Amino acid sequence: MFGTNHYVPILRWKQAERLALHRLRSDDKARMTPVIEITPKSFFPKKRVEAAEHKPTTESMLVTELAPDPGSVLRRHAKEILRVWGNSPFFLELAHLEGAVPAINGSVHPLTYLSGLGRDYRLKVVPVTGLDRPVRYQTAVATAVRTDRNGLCLRVSPPELLEENLPRRLEQFLDGLGTSAAELDLLVDYGVFDPDAPRIRELLPRVPQVRKLRSLIVARGAFPKDLQDFDPGTHRIVRCDWTGWKSELRDRGRLRWPSFSDYTIQYGRYVEPVDNANPSASIRYTLDEEWLIMRGEGIFNEDGPGRAQWNANAILLMEREEFYGEAFSDGDTYIAEMSRKQKDHGSPMTWIRAGLNHHMSLVSRQIGAL
């Protein structure tokens, strides 16, 4: 499908990620194929606050609505993918839904249902699976592979890659799905970056049928779980996922080198944010080999500066020599616009969206320049 000069961002399919992906330039999109991970929260019943009857409005109560129909939620996701990504190939990961979302109409696996919607909307769905997914998941993958003929993506961890019996397991896996290595995109996923983990070039010789694979991808996520360990102010974090991949690329020798994949400006392990949190008014801004963190206080802190911190940090960011310029990406345009506003401060979603869009734009161009 693609080679080293291609980017594979891993995105949890939430509003910030959708908008950030949608607003990329077409030439940046052309150099990437995203992994879209649908998370369970969109299937949960929503909560809203209502004033209690015959009581002051300050004494409110939390009302939980009925859970949405899972088929309707998946249809909404399919339409959003079409709007955001069109008919270009993408990797679809539903592992987070396993055991958290019921079968559609009591019997249809979410992957089977969403694959059917993909055919209706002419989406080019490449399903993602692992070696040890439940039988019902693998059955849904096999049906999609056989029906759509878009191939599949196998996600393995470094420990799995080091298993002695992996070549045999992979052969049995492909035979069971009725496909071959030529139709397989292998995603070696480190998850959270670990400096003590085996280096990429130590793992690649263990990849079975490496020359036959349609694509070879390595994913690592070096962004921290959250910013709670950072005091308000400006900080720098090394993009170890990117610098490590690029450094090893120079010394690859004759190895088939994998495409670069990361978790953007998010944590490399899926953790759902806590409800009713007090997020900080922070900016996450990707540089050539670092992340620039402009950490603010919690926006709900009593007597604190609140959301206006975003605008103030945007002004400071634009004055820095590291700022890529207002026209670099949609995210940079947003930062520049907010630096000139006094009443509109944005929200945690819009600032994450801007950071994501800038990050993916930059990485796409970094890879394109190699």
WOCORTA-V162464 format. One record per run of one state. SS is the DSSP state (H for helix, E for strand, - for the rest). FROM is the first residue (numbers start at 1). TO is the last residue. If there is no record, write none. Layout:
{{SS:FROM:TO} {SS:FROM:TO}}
//
This chain:
{{-:1:6} {E:7:12} {-:13:14} {H:15:22} {-:23:25} {H:26:29} {-:30:31} {E:32:32} {-:33:34} {E:35:37} {-:38:39} {H:40:43} {-:44:46} {E:47:51} {-:52:59} {E:60:64} {-:65:69} {H:70:85} {-:86:88} {E:89:93} {-:94:94} {H:95:97} {-:98:103} {E:104:104} {-:105:107} {E:108:108} {-:109:109} {H:110:121} {-:122:123} {E:124:129} {-:130:134} {H:135:148} {-:149:151} {E:152:156} {-:157:157} {H:158:161} {-:162:165} {H:166:177} {-:178:180} {H:181:183} {E:184:192} {-:193:199} {H:200:204} {-:205:214} {E:215:221} {-:222:232} {E:233:238} {-:239:239} {H:240:250} {-:251:258} {E:259:262} {-:263:279} {E:280:280} {-:281:282} {E:283:286} {-:287:289} {E:290:295} {-:296:297} {E:298:298} {-:299:307} {H:308:319} {-:320:329} {H:330:339} {-:340:347} {H:348:368} {-:369:370}}
//
